[in-house]
């Protein structure tokens, strides 16, 4: 599968490594506004994704641009008749997400939202351990980090307009998808959101329901990093899984997670319009959190 990658920021290196390591994929083109970033790749390079779509020989496209242009780029990829893998969030506006899903279905192509934590080996081992056991009585997902340590040169994360918000908009979808792995579809019960002076939400506590009550803790001001899951079962057993366990290097867990993203995108591309994932559902919960806060 010949892939074009749109956006060569901090996350793109994990996709590029996964593409290089998987013989089922080939990097066929790259697109970015930065000529220096483009020069590092020995494939056709473009500064406009629309030109790339019109002139490069592609089977599918990966979108890792800033959040505020996810919808526009994906809309053009779908219109070109190509499956698209887009970094979460699917869009920064729920209406745009709904329109994208409808366009992909109408066009017969897969719209795949990349939730990299759902491929984390430690979290999957915990989920597998629960099969056949007592039901989950309570679940907590924590996604805590100091955001400035993770964004590199991609300072748009700290611009609420470009990010779509803050920790709820950007880390929220990953945490919500992890919860969905354990307790199925979610509905929001309540939310507490803390913002900084610039209006960026830095901390949030979301209470939700799936097949059991869920707490999702988000923090962009945490001293260090913690990404984990705690489950209490109906018999009183408490089990935990640390997504960073066994990955001592900074962001080192992401290498195997994005390999999983790419493999699953291959399956999605083959499924075409039959593909469905939690991208729109996560965006809907983020939208509801912000709407409730604004009341």
N, C-alpha and C positions, 0 to 999 in steps of 0.2 A: 504494500500500500504506500503510494507516494504522497508524502505529507508536506503541506506548507505550514509554516509556523509564523503567526502574526503576533509580534511583540517579543522583544528580546531582553526583557527586564529580569528581575531577580529570580523568578520562578522558571523561566525558560530553560535554564541549564539542566534542570531535572528532566524535562521533556526531551531535550536534545540528547542527554546521556541515555535515556530509555530507548529512544529511536536508534541510536548507534549500537546498542546492545541487543536489539531484537531483530532477527533476520526477517521478520514479517513486515518490517517497515523500512522506509527509505526517506531521508530528508531530501525534498525536491526543490524547496524554495523557502526563503525567509523574507520577512517584511518588518521594517521598523523605521522610525523617523530619524534614528541616529546612524549616520554613515559609518562611524567607527564600529558600532556593534555589527553592522552588516558585513563589514570587511573581514570579520573573523571566520566567515563560513564560505566554503568553496562551492556554493550552489548559486543559482540565480537569485539576485537580491533586489528588493523593491522597497520604495518608501511610501507606496500607496497600495493597500490591499486589493483595491478594485483593479488596478493594473495587473497585479499578480494573478488574480482570478481569471482575467481575460487572456493572459499570455503564457502562464506556466502550465505544465502538464501535471495535474494534481488529481488524486483520488479522494482526498479529505483534507481538512484544515484544523489546526489547533490554534486557539485564540488565548493569548496570555497578556493582553493589553490591560491598561488601567480599567477599573470597573465601569467607569462611565461611558466607555465606548464598546463594551461587550455587545450590547443589543444591536448597535448599528453595524458592526462588523459581521456578527452572526447572521443578521438579516440579509446581508449581501452574499454571504457564503451559501445560505439556504437557497436564495434566488438563483445562484449559479448551479444549483442541483447537486451540491456536495454535502456530505455529512460533516458535522462540526463538533469538536470537543472544545468546550469553553470553561475556563477557570470559574470557580464559584466567586461571586454570585452570578447567576444566569443573567441578571440585569440589575440595574439600580432602581428601576421602576416596575411595579407589579404589572401594570398594563402592557409594558414592553415585553415582559416575560410571557404573558398570556398570548400576545400576538405572535411571538416567536414560536411557541409550541404549536399554535394553529398553522403557521406557515410551514413548519417542518412536516407536519402531518399531511398537509395538502400537497406538499412537494415530494412526499415519499422518501424523505431522508431523515437520518437520525440527528437529533439535537441532544448532545451528551454533556451533562454537567460534571465537571471533575471534582469529586470529593475525595481527596487523597487519603484522608484518615481511614476511610472504610476498607483500605487495603493494608492497614497496619497489621503485621503478623501477631503482635501481642494482643491487640484488641480482638482479632479474629479467633485467637486461641481461647480467649475468655468466652466469646459467644458460643463457640463449639462445645465448650465445657458445660454449658447450661442446657444443651439439648437432652431431653429426656428426664431432666431433673425437676425439682420444685419450681413453680412459677416465680417470675420476678415480682417482688413486692414493692421495690423502690429502686430508682436508678439516679445516679448523679454523674454528670459529665463536666469536667473542668477543662477550660482552655485558657490558660493564664500565661502571659508573657509581657515583656516590655517591648512594645511595638517598634520603638526606634532602633532596637538591636536587630530587627528582622527585615527591615525594608531596604537596606542598602541605599542606592541612589534613587530608589523609587519613592520619592517624598510625597507623591500623590496620595499615598495611603492616609496621610495626616490632613488631607483636604477633604472635609466632609462631603462637599459637592461631587468631587471626583470619585471618592470611595463609595458613596452612597450612604454614608454615615460614619460609624467607627467600628468598635468591636462587635456590635450586633450585626451590622451589615456584612462585615468581612469574615470574621472568625465564627460568627453565629451559624452560618450555613454548614460549616464543617462539623461543629459540635452537635447541631440538630440532626445531621445525617448519621452521626455515630449513635445518637439516642435511638433513631429510627431503626438502626440495625438490631437493637436489642428489644424494643417494645413496639415496633410497627409505627403506623401513621400517628402523627402528633396533633394535638390541639392546644392552643395557648390558654392557660388559666390566669396568670398574672405576670407582671414584669416590673422590675425596679431598675432604673437606668441612671447612671451618674455621668455628667458631662464636664469637660474642662472649659476654660475660659473662651476657647475658640469654638465651642459648640460641638466638639467631637465626643461621642460617647466612649468613655474609657473603661467603665465597669458596668456590668449588668448581671442581674439574677433573673432567670426566666423559669417559671414554674409551668409545667405542661402535663398533659395526660396522653399516654398511649395505652398499652395494655396494663400499665402501672403508672403511678405518679413519677414525674421526672423533674429534676433540678438541673439546669444548665448554668454554670458560672463562667462568666467571661471577664477578662481583665487585660487591659493594655498597659497597665502601670505596675505590673507584678515584678518584683526584683528577682529575675531569673526566668525559669520556664517550667511549667507543669501542664502536662496534657494527659489526663487519666480518666478512668471510669471506675465507679464503685457501684456494686450491685448488692442489694439485700434480697434474699430469697424468702419464700413463704415459711420455710422451716427455721428461719433465723440466721442462716449462714450468710456471711458477708464475704464477698470476693472482690478483688481489685485487679486492675490491669493498668500499667504505666506504658503509654505509647512510646516513650523515649527509652524504655529499658533495653539495654543491649546496644544502644546507639549513643556512644559517648561524645562523638563529635557534634559540633553545632550544625543543626539541621540534617544530621546524617541519616535519620530515619526516613527522610523524604526520598532517598534514592530508590529504596525498594517499593515505597508507596507509589511513586510515579511510574515505575515499571508495571505495577498493577493497573493503574489508570489507563495506560496505553493498551495493555492487553484487553481490558474491558471495552475500550473505545473500538477496538477492532471488531469485537462481537456486536457492539451497537451499530457500527457502520453496516455490517452484514444484515442486521435486523431491519434497517431502514425505518420506515414509519411505524413499525411495530414496537420500536424501542420506547421505553418510558422509564424515567428515574425520578428522584426526589428534588430536582432542581427547582421546579415551580412551587412545590409544596414548601420548601425552605424559604423561598423568596416571599411567599404569602405570609408566613409567620413573622419574618423580619418586618414586613410592611405593617402587620397588625401591631407589633410591639411599638413601632414609631407612631402609628395613628393613636393608640391608646395614650401614649405619653403626651401627645399634643392636645388632648382633650382638656 
